[in-house]
């Protein structure tokens, strides 16, 4: 039997992932309306999205160090507060038709997402260790479920011409209540390390960035984070500008993507237990590549919309499974997860402006060919993800008390992503 406190803790983590998903998809589904309200081009929208990238990278670079020093609970709390604050600032920017204010809100939002990224996954990995069951795929499934719910609400708000700033303000208020409810169940002290506070070295003292296998896992995360992030940043606009759908239908296609992500993540533990992580990553990359090929090269909007389901299934497990592999790849889990998550966040830093620049010159459909190349490369890199996770191998005996608890793990997603 699982301890009641552990069950409450796991449910609280579900809430935090769900909250992040709703907040993210609420922004995503309103990007066409916000873009029109701001009166900016695709390239200028890419620069606005750069605020999200910079904030995310700043947050992720600080997250591992803060978790090592303060533990997961305060980092999760501060990260969630920043997410909520970012939503309110974006709402204000939308109401004022201010591109700089929207970009600033995205920066604060991204800092919260990136800052809490390592913390929530370290806490989830600790629950995996205690219970001996795979928890992280389901946690990321809750993020994707949140994107489905938020996407449906966003689609309805778009179809009903409900102002984006009121929509985002309502999301911020609901997210505040969810945070206050869930934070009480997260214990203090998880992830605090008396060792390397910067998260640069594993327990043996060797820098984790010299681990070749870990870097290959990071490359997988980079590719799959780009696949997820490209959809999060551009999918509604891609379907509107690239395939001629109206904004409400563009939002509906994103909901389909999010639903496919949710299905893939909630079923992930089943396939990992039977086929191992490497096979799951390879199958995910193949599915994502097939979906992207059809979205990029098919002129039939119905075929492209259906192909988004393959894209979503493909992006669903690559990121969390690869980060899980990073946590199991050697000693110093927090450092390893922090490094690989940082590599993955490069996709969020470079992706939006790069795809926006290409989309401005060649169209968003052509820009997605870059994402296709990265996802296809993950098929070849999949063996680095190794065997199945330790959490799926069987029950774990209770741990003796330790002076430090450096459980760690992966996210996203973005995360995601995520």
Beta strands, then each sheet from edge to edge (+ up, - down):
end
